[in-house]
Amino acid sequence: MASNSILKLIAILTLAVSILLSLHPQATFSFRIEDFDEEEEEYVLDHPPIIPNLRSRSRFLTTSPKKDKIRKGAHCVHDPYQNICNVISVNNGTGILYCCKTHCRNVLRDRNNCGVCGNRCQFGQRCCGGVCTDVVNNVNHCGKCDKQCSAGVKCEYGYCGYA
């Protein structure tokens, strides 16, 4: 009798968990490639933002300890007066932010928006300076952007001098 109750309890718990998982709005797996190892959590603006109308000032650009910073993936709109990442140079010229769909993206390093919004790099490529670059066999970008192999050493499988 006790084993019957345990089996019923397990069946009810399994059903409850499967219902909760099916109601979850977000997919479990994401097929989007991110450059977590190359991009910072915040972008530092090279120049203070120019805002034509102070009344339409975005809450992201208020004067605070985080002045002149935009967080990675910040929400943006395609309105020139309210767009916080409208072709803005960041991180001492190493990044340029564009409003891709509704999020700020660094088009010099983002594999999903390389050079322009929507230009996705292929497998084995990274976005180096806004150009999709082979990092598997390139001695000037071996494994990642700007990693050069020593003179006479080949880049194979993303490693200098792979043996």
Buried (B, 14 or more C-beta within 10 A) or exposed (E): EEEEEEEEEEEEEEEEEEEEEEEEEEEEEEEEEEBEEBBBEEBEBBEEBEBEEEEEBBEBBEEEEEEBBBBBEBEBEEEEEBBBBBEBBBBEEBBBBBBBEEBBBBBBBBBBBBBEBEBBBEEEBBBBBBBBBBBBEBBEBBBBBEBEBEEEBEBBEBBBEEE
